[in-house]
């Protein structure tokens, strides 16, 4: 996880406590503890999939109000961290708690980044933008959305290609064929069921051809990616163990909110 | 105070997203083994990811 400025609001001890509890690495290339003068987190993390090595770099623009922390230059620190990762990994992801201006500077200055995953933004871009060959992912804030970023056929030569249109078309086509299949009897095909309906047969043939074409595009293209933004609403089923923790925690939040109202806070 | 409470909720959000990510990845092996999925999210202006 990349450390953002709000993660530091409760001071160094709190974030270190959280780091010790977490079963995943906290990273940031440019946060220094003012008191010790030492960098607080590793700049990078490497995660391996079954056939890829993925490098992650963290950075924040910081906040002057956070007196217990010093924030080093984001561009220089990311440049150094990316140079350290290059050659060790197949793809480099920059987790960037930065503003739009800094994002552009980073994308224009540091070539070897493949994806910039932004926070410090309320934008949700379902169709990611590319700048200088680097894909920027923006999926809002405060856990309102998660996003599934699917990446295929990685090579070190080509730029990333957005295949969101093909994925959406596959989903649409599958749903149409599924809807038409509702009344099928056992052993019956769509073609035999609609044998006397020429227009429907033509539509089925078109949908099947469309499905083959889009699946082929997705399986053959190098360095393709697809982003699916997932709103974390009530339709997402709770994990029972986590639901218990949240249920235990909520009365404390309600109590705190009631206290704020009494004190006239907003 | 409000920020502090949000901060305390952060690990909970992260755990939920992590679990969601693993589950989603396990279900989506449809087109090719050369595909992998990263789950990403901005919790309280930090990020969580990847999974699988």
Interface residues (C-beta under 8 A of the other chain):
Chain A: X1 X2 X3 X4 X5 X6 X7 X9 X10 X14 X18 X21 X22 X24 X47 X49 X50 X51 X52 X54 X56 X93 X95 X97 X117 X118 X119 X120 X121 X137 X139 X140 X141 X142 X143 X145 X146 X147 X148 X149 X150 X151 X152 X153 X154 X215 X218 X219 X230 X232 X236 X238 X239 X242 X245 X246 X249 X252 X253 X256 X259 X260 X265
Chain B: X1 X2 X3 X4 X5 X6 X7 X8 X9 X10 X11 X12 X13 X14 X15 X16 X17 X18 X19 X20 X21 X24 X25 X28 X31 X32 X33 X34 X35 X36 X37 X38 X39 X40 X41 X42 X43 X44 X45 X46 X47 X48 X49 X50 X52
